[in-house]
Amino acid sequence: AGHQWEGNPSDILEQYEDFNNNALQSKGMGFKFDSTNYATEITQLTAVTDKYLKDLSFGVIDDIDATLKAFNDELKVAGLEKVMQAKQEAFDAWLAEQ
């Protein structure tokens, strides 16, 4: 067992347990999208994300608006909307079966 940090309430562990036991669970818990038929798009989307994510994450972009627009435009060209639509349809079908 661990030690409580100074300043924490004496019932902190019970508070965590209560929080965990009463947390809302996502309706999507257990859903897994089969992206097999979208391998090309996933590969392209990953490449686009890899191209932009580090610079965007670390804030080393001079023109953030133009870069975000280019990022979003390239994601669309790579098939983002196609994958999103397929995933939504699969999720809706899965949800209907629950």
N, C-alpha and C positions, 0 to 999 in steps of 0.2 A: 504494500500500500504506500501511497505517496503522502507527502506532508501538505497541509493547507498553507497557502501563502498568507503572510501577515496582512491583515486588513480585510480578508475575505470573511463572509459570514460563516458562523460555525456549521450551518446546514447547507453549505455550498454543494456538497455531493448529492444531497437529496434534491436540491433545486435543479441540478443538471439532470438527474434521473427523471424528475417530473417533467422537465422541458422535453427531454427525449421521448418519453412515453406519450406525451400529448401533442407532439408536433404534427402538423398536417402533412400527409403524404401526397405527393404528386399523383394525379390520375394516370400519368404516363409511366409510373413505376413498373418496371418489367418489360416495357416496350423496347425492342431492338430492331433497328432498320437494317434490312438486308440490302446492302448497296452493291451487290454483285453485278447487277445489270447496269450500274453507273460507274464502273471502275475508271473509265476514261475521264468522265467529268470529275470524279473525286481526285484523280491524279492531277488534272489541270487546276482544280480549285486549290489543292495543296501547294502546287507550284506558285500560284498567284499569292497565296497567303504567305508563303515563305519569302517571297520577293519583298513584301511590304511590312510584315508584322514587326520585325525587329526595329526598324527605323521608326515606325509609328509608336511602338511601345516605349521606346526610349526618348521620344520627342526630339529627334535630330532632323526633323523636316522643316525646311524654310517656309514652304507654302502648304500648310496643312490642308486647307480646303481643296486645293488642286490635287494633292496627293490622295486624299480620301475619295475624291471623285474618280480619279484614275483607278484606284484600288477597286471601287465598286463597279466601275465600267468593265474592268478586266474579269471580275468575278462573274458578272452577267454573261460575258462572252464565253467564259469557261464552263457555263452550264448551271450556275447557281439556281436559277429559277426552275429549271427542269428537275434538279435534285430536290429542291424544296417542295415542289408540287408532288413528286413521287413519295417523298417522306410523309407529307401531310395526308395523302390518300391512304398510305399504309397504316399510319397512326389512326386515322378515322375508322378504318376497317377493323383494326385491332381493338380499338376502344368499344366498338359496337358489339364485339364478342365477349367483353368482360362482364 
